[in-house]
């Protein structure tokens, strides 16, 4: 590397077979297909493997490595005699914070669904109802004529019904109010009449539509109708929880049948294949979501110059860490090969943050010898190259499935352990 203050460890080993969505060939295929379906921003962090190898200096060509099926190399800057810097100190106290004494489940619910959020829901829902009634010619029997302004108490009940519908699956909205013996669930009719619930659902809003730009406008924002909810959620996530040292970054897909330019198609997602894609940062130990934001597509002008210079993955990781001010605190970020690059590793190291992740062999700035290692590794089914600014070049022997003992570099075990936070989060919100 160019500076003695940085060290990288590279490993070419196969990952555990239990890594379904964050490693191995499946991970690579998903990341590539998602990127292409998203419109494919021009990412300057990629180059062909032959270009990378050809760009190495003549001195590098003389470097010899004995490449085996499991080669692990610690790389230090050979141009300086300075010792490596001390490790970044993680001094945070992980866990919940600002929690009421003797808190009950409803107290935790109120931390995230605050009075401020319900007030916004009530204000904008009533506003949108007035706008529709005033601008629409209603038929004599229209249900909309029965509209009465909602309140915070009623809006809380409405959200409770929405959440319970996610737990109790039925084929249609009408079936929740069915009196048939095989569909009857009295709780819903005790909360609302079917007509009142449908009216609330019809007018439910977070923003004033009159202040939004239409889709044809040059500064149209496709996330504007729910961005206020994202902002409030991100604020609550960081206010009430301090994460463990290990963090993970990945994508998450929220399924929807709505018509929007935000819709992405991710064929390898099992819970949904069509939906809105969010970039997400999670605590890798307890899978708590720390921050997220919506991907607006390749045509978006957001961070366009930086994406062109450093790549989309670089920009996503830096923005997510900035959301919660997680830099300069000794955190350790784990990510897959869509995000990992040498410039990202260097940048995070310069701001006191570790990085570990799989990396594609055609990334720019990879040394020629690592291209050779990757090409020579023929014995494994899923050849994988990892980069880490934290793990040392050591191996451990651990017992895995069927009580078999296996010896692998520590960085492999760490990556398998801490890379699944977003996938677990997906399972939770899919279940709800």
Beta strands, then each sheet from edge to edge (+ up, - down):
strand 1: 8-12
strand 2: 71-75
strand 3: 95-96
strand 4: 241-242
strand 5: 246-255
strand 6: 263-265
strand 7: 274-283
strand 8: 289-294
strand 9: 332-335
strand 10: 354-358
strand 11: 385-388
strand 12: 395-399
strand 13: 405-409
sheet 1: 2+ 1- 11+ 10- 9- 5- 7+ 6-
sheet 2: 2+ 1- 11+ 10- 9- 5- 7+ 8-
sheet 3: 3+ 4-
sheet 4: 12+ 13-
end
